[in-house]
Amino acid sequence: MTWEPLEREQNQPKKLDALLDSLLHKLSGSSPQAITTIINKWDVIVGEKLSELTRPTHIKNKKLHIQASNAAIAQEIEWREAQILEATKSHLTHEQLTALKVTIKKI
């Protein structure tokens, strides 16, 4: 005779954060931990002045999406793309970002 769990043990609910992590990874191709790390380290990655005028929003297909407060700041971020991507490498262990996507929006 083999042991089988009770039906109520099999149908226990899953934790919401685990389900959201799984869903976000499937939709964006990256883990939510990666964008959380970037958000927390943003002032170190781009510098204090630029961090006040920009905001990382999400990662999709290895591309970091950033909002900038105006066109001049967006251009500055685009000029510093290689530097920003290099700075993110030291903070992300499992993700490799390949590009930036900058949009203009009031912050």
C-alpha positions in Angstrom: 0.0 0.0 0.0 1.4 3.4 -1.0 0.9 6.6 0.9 -1.3 9.2 -0.7 -1.8 12.7 0.7 -5.3 13.7 1.8 -7.2 15.6 -0.8 -7.2 18.8 1.3 -3.3 18.7 1.4 -3.1 18.5 -2.4 -5.4 21.6 -2.9 -3.7 24.0 -0.6 -3.5 27.5 -2.0 -0.2 28.8 -3.3 1.3 32.0 -2.0 0.4 35.0 -4.0 4.0 36.3 -4.3 5.2 33.0 -5.8 2.4 33.1 -8.3 3.1 36.7 -9.3 6.9 36.1 -9.6 6.1 33.2 -11.9 3.7 35.2 -14.0 6.0 38.2 -14.3 8.9 36.0 -15.3 6.7 34.4 -18.1 5.5 37.8 -19.3 8.7 39.8 -19.2 11.4 37.2 -19.4 13.0 38.5 -16.2 12.6 38.1 -12.5 10.9 40.8 -10.4 13.9 40.6 -8.1 16.0 42.1 -10.9 13.9 45.2 -11.3 13.6 45.6 -7.5 17.4 45.5 -7.2 17.8 48.1 -9.9 15.2 50.4 -8.4 16.9 50.1 -5.0 20.4 50.8 -6.4 19.3 53.3 -9.1 21.2 56.2 -7.4 24.4 54.2 -7.4 23.9 53.0 -11.0 23.2 56.4 -12.7 24.3 58.9 -10.0 22.4 60.9 -7.5 21.4 63.8 -9.9 20.1 61.6 -12.7 18.4 59.3 -10.3 16.2 62.2 -9.2 15.1 62.9 -12.8 14.7 59.3 -14.0 13.0 56.1 -12.9 13.5 52.4 -14.0 10.1 50.9 -14.5 10.5 47.3 -15.7 12.6 44.8 -17.7 11.3 43.1 -20.8 13.3 40.9 -23.2 16.6 41.9 -21.5 15.8 45.6 -22.0 15.6 48.0 -19.1 12.8 50.5 -19.5 13.4 53.9 -18.0 11.2 57.0 -17.6 12.9 60.4 -17.9 11.5 63.7 -16.8 12.3 65.5 -20.1 13.9 65.1 -23.5 17.3 66.4 -22.4 17.5 63.9 -19.6 16.3 61.1 -21.9 19.1 62.0 -24.3 21.7 61.9 -21.5 20.5 58.5 -20.5 20.8 57.2 -24.1 24.4 58.7 -24.3 25.3 56.8 -21.1 23.7 53.5 -22.2 26.9 51.5 -22.2 27.9 52.9 -18.8 24.5 52.2 -17.2 24.4 48.6 -18.6 27.9 48.0 -17.2 26.9 49.4 -13.8 23.8 47.1 -13.6 26.0 44.0 -14.2 27.6 44.4 -10.7 24.2 44.4 -9.1 22.5 41.6 -11.0 23.7 38.1 -10.7 21.4 36.2 -13.0 20.2 38.8 -15.5 22.1 40.3 -18.4 20.6 43.5 -19.8 21.4 44.3 -23.4 19.7 47.6 -24.0 17.8 50.6 -22.6 14.4 52.0 -23.6 13.8 55.5 -22.5 10.4 57.3 -22.5 9.6 60.8 -21.4 7.1 61.2 -18.6 6.7 63.5 -15.6 8.3 62.0 -12.6 
